Amino acid sequence: MRSKDKLAAGKALIYVSIVCVVLAFIGALGTDLWLASTQWMLVGLTSAIWGVFVLIETGFKVER
């Protein structure tokens, strides 16, 4: 996998974790969507850890 692809995958995993936290917050308000709030938090935490791992592996070579 190219470094550019790894950077995109890492960013996507971080964005997925943010969406999971939002879904956990919505579930905490009383409306569970597919999973319970704690399960959304676990999915978000796992994707954030993998996203950070992939970003560290690429060396954060962000080209603007």
CYANA upper distance limits for C-alpha pairs under 8 A (distance plus 0.5 A):
  1 MET  CA      5 ASP  CA      6.88
  1 MET  CA      6 LYS  CA      7.19
  2 ARG  CA      6 LYS  CA      6.84
  3 SER  CA      7 LEU  CA      6.70
  3 SER  CA     58 THR  CA      6.44
  4 LYS  CA      8 ALA  CA      6.92
  5 ASP  CA      9 ALA  CA      6.63
  6 LYS  CA     10 GLY  CA      6.55
  6 LYS  CA     54 VAL  CA      6.98
  6 LYS  CA     55 LEU  CA      7.81
  6 LYS  CA     58 THR  CA      7.15
  7 LEU  CA     11 LYS  CA      6.75
  7 LEU  CA     54 VAL  CA      7.72
  7 LEU  CA     55 LEU  CA      6.54
  7 LEU  CA     58 THR  CA      6.96
  7 LEU  CA     60 PHE  CA      8.02
  7 LEU  CA     61 LYS  CA      8.45
  7 LEU  CA     62 VAL  CA      8.47
  8 ALA  CA     12 ALA  CA      6.59
  9 ALA  CA     13 LEU  CA      6.69
  9 ALA  CA     51 GLY  CA      7.85
  9 ALA  CA     54 VAL  CA      8.06
 10 GLY  CA     14 ILE  CA      6.87
 10 GLY  CA     50 TRP  CA      7.95
 10 GLY  CA     51 GLY  CA      4.78
 10 GLY  CA     52 VAL  CA      7.16
 10 GLY  CA     53 PHE  CA      8.31
 10 GLY  CA     54 VAL  CA      5.79
 10 GLY  CA     55 LEU  CA      5.88
 11 LYS  CA     15 TYR  CA      6.76
 11 LYS  CA     51 GLY  CA      7.08
 11 LYS  CA     55 LEU  CA      8.17
 12 ALA  CA     16 VAL  CA      6.62
 12 ALA  CA     51 GLY  CA      8.05
 13 LEU  CA     17 SER  CA      6.75
 13 LEU  CA     47 SER  CA      5.88
 13 LEU  CA     48 ALA  CA      6.69
 13 LEU  CA     50 TRP  CA      7.56
 13 LEU  CA     51 GLY  CA      5.35
 14 ILE  CA     18 ILE  CA      6.95
 14 ILE  CA     47 SER  CA      7.14
 14 ILE  CA     48 ALA  CA      5.71
 14 ILE  CA     51 GLY  CA      5.94
 14 ILE  CA     52 VAL  CA      8.03
 15 TYR  CA     19 VAL  CA      6.84
 16 VAL  CA     20 CYS  CA      6.67
 16 VAL  CA     44 GLY  CA      7.40
 16 VAL  CA     47 SER  CA      7.34
 16 VAL  CA     48 ALA  CA      8.40
 17 SER  CA     21 VAL  CA      6.78
 17 SER  CA     43 VAL  CA      7.71
 17 SER  CA     44 GLY  CA      4.48
 17 SER  CA     45 LEU  CA      7.06
 17 SER  CA     46 THR  CA      8.38
 17 SER  CA     47 SER  CA      6.07
 17 SER  CA     48 ALA  CA      5.96
 18 ILE  CA     22 VAL  CA      6.87
 18 ILE  CA     44 GLY  CA      7.38
 19 VAL  CA     23 LEU  CA      6.73
 19 VAL  CA     44 GLY  CA      8.22
 20 CYS  CA     24 ALA  CA      6.60
 20 CYS  CA     40 TRP  CA      5.91
 20 CYS  CA     41 MET  CA      6.98
 20 CYS  CA     43 VAL  CA      7.32
 20 CYS  CA     44 GLY  CA      5.51
 21 VAL  CA     25 PHE  CA      6.69
 21 VAL  CA     40 TRP  CA      7.17
 21 VAL  CA     41 MET  CA      6.46
 21 VAL  CA     44 GLY  CA      6.66
 22 VAL  CA     26 ILE  CA      6.77
 23 LEU  CA     27 GLY  CA      6.60
 23 LEU  CA     33 LEU  CA      7.68
 23 LEU  CA     37 SER  CA      7.80
 23 LEU  CA     40 TRP  CA      7.21
 24 ALA  CA     28 ALA  CA      6.60
 24 ALA  CA     32 ASP  CA      8.47
 24 ALA  CA     36 ALA  CA      7.79
 24 ALA  CA     37 SER  CA      4.73
 24 ALA  CA     38 THR  CA      7.42
 24 ALA  CA     39 GLN  CA      8.41
 24 ALA  CA     40 TRP  CA      5.77
 24 ALA  CA     41 MET  CA      6.61
 25 PHE  CA     29 LEU  CA      6.99
 25 PHE  CA     37 SER  CA      7.49
 26 ILE  CA     30 GLY  CA      7.49
 26 ILE  CA     31 THR  CA      6.77
 26 ILE  CA     32 ASP  CA      7.56
 26 ILE  CA     37 SER  CA      8.44
 27 GLY  CA     31 THR  CA      5.26
 27 GLY  CA     32 ASP  CA      4.73
 27 GLY  CA     33 LEU  CA      7.06
 27 GLY  CA     36 ALA  CA      7.01
 27 GLY  CA     37 SER  CA      5.66
 28 ALA  CA     32 ASP  CA      8.00
 28 ALA  CA     37 SER  CA      6.42
 32 ASP  CA     36 ALA  CA      6.16
 32 ASP  CA     37 SER  CA      7.42
 35 LEU  CA     39 GLN  CA      6.50
 35 LEU  CA     40 TRP  CA      6.84
 36 ALA  CA     40 TRP  CA      6.88
 37 SER  CA     41 MET  CA      6.78
 38 THR  CA     42 LEU  CA      6.80
 39 GLN  CA     43 VAL  CA      6.75
 40 TRP  CA     44 GLY  CA      6.54
 41 MET  CA     45 LEU  CA      6.49
 42 LEU  CA     46 THR  CA      6.59
 43 VAL  CA     47 SER  CA      6.66
 44 GLY  CA     48 ALA  CA      6.54
 45 LEU  CA     49 ILE  CA      6.66
 46 THR  CA     50 TRP  CA      6.80
 47 SER  CA     51 GLY  CA      6.41
 48 ALA  CA     52 VAL  CA      6.60
 49 ILE  CA     53 PHE  CA      6.63
 50 TRP  CA     54 VAL  CA      6.63
 51 GLY  CA     55 LEU  CA      6.66
 52 VAL  CA     56 ILE  CA      6.54
 53 PHE  CA     57 GLU  CA      6.68
 54 VAL  CA     58 THR  CA      6.88
 55 LEU  CA     59 GLY  CA      6.84
 55 LEU  CA     60 PHE  CA      6.19
 56 ILE  CA     60 PHE  CA      6.73
